[in-house]
Amino acid sequence: MQFPDGDIRNFDSFKQWYDRVTTLFFDENHTVQSVEATISGDQAEVRVVVGWQASWFEPPAAKSKRTSMDATQQWTIRRSAKNAYGLEIVTYNAMAEPFKYAPGFARL
């Protein structure tokens, strides 16, 4: 998994990332704008555009910051017997394209 603040390759790095973002960001909204898939055999390349809004606070600042952006993600998914859904995510890139920030909002 690729995120702006680093890659995640195992459970420990996921836990470190998750603990950080769940204590930093608040008042979040995730809105799926579009999903486009190209399927080839047992695998699919999926492009997902997510509208994301979030606030965060960095002490000792007097106020929190707010961001609003569209984030383009790239997923590779394939069939799998590893779970009840029959699918697994092979790769996940949360920043396949540069973030598209709304005017007037903070940047990460």
N, C-alpha and C positions, 0 to 999 in steps of 0.2 A: 504494500500500500504506500502510495506517495502522497504526502501532505506538505504544505508550505514550510512547516517547521521540522521536517525530517521524514525519513522512510521508516515504515514499520515492517519488521521481518519475523517477529515472534510474539508470543504472549506478553513477555516482559516489556518490550518496547510499546506494544499496544496499551498495556496498563499505564505506563508512564505518560503516553500521549493522552489517553482518556482522562486520567486524573487531572492533568493540567487543564485541558479544555473545559471540563465540567466545573472547575473551580474558577476559571477566568471569565468565560462568557456567560451571559444571562440574557433573558428576554429574547430568545432566539426564535426565528421563523425559518423554515425550510420549505420552499415551494417548488415543485417540479415544473419547469417551464416546457421542456420537450424531451422526448426519448426517441432516438433513431438507432435501429439495429441492422447489422449486416450478418446474416447467418450463413455459415459454411460448414456443412457436415454436423458434427456434434458440438461446434463452438460458435459463439456469437461475439462480435465486436459491437459494443453499445456506447453511444455518445449520449450523455445526460447533461442537460443544462438545469442547474438548480439556482433559484433566487434565494439568497441568504441574507438575513438581517440579524444583527446581534449587537449587544452592548458589552463593554468591558470596562473595568476600573483599574487604573494603575496608580497605587499610592505613591506619593502624597498628593496627587492631582486633586483639584477642587471638584471636578466633575468627571463623570464617566464619558466614554466615547461611544459612538454608534456608527456601524458600517452597514451599507446596503450594496449588494453586488450580485452579479450573475457569475456563477462558477461553472465552467465546462469540465465535466468529468469524462474519463475514458475507462470503460470496464471491458474485461475479457471474461466471458462466462462459458462454461462447458458443462455437458452432462456429467453426472457423477452419482455413484451409489453411496456416497458418504453421508447423505442425509435424506430425510423424508421428502424433500422437494425435488430431488433428482438433479440438482444443479450446484455448482460451486463457482465462486469468483476466483479466477486465476490471477488477474491483475486488476488493480484499482488505482487510478491516477486522479486525485482530486483537483489537480491544476493542469489539466491537459492543454489549456490555453491560458493566457494571462487573464486575471480577474477583470471583469468589467464593472467598475465602481459607478454608482449613481452620483451625480453631481452634488457636492456639498457634504458628503459623508466622509468619515475617517477611513484611512487606508491601513491595512495591517502592516 
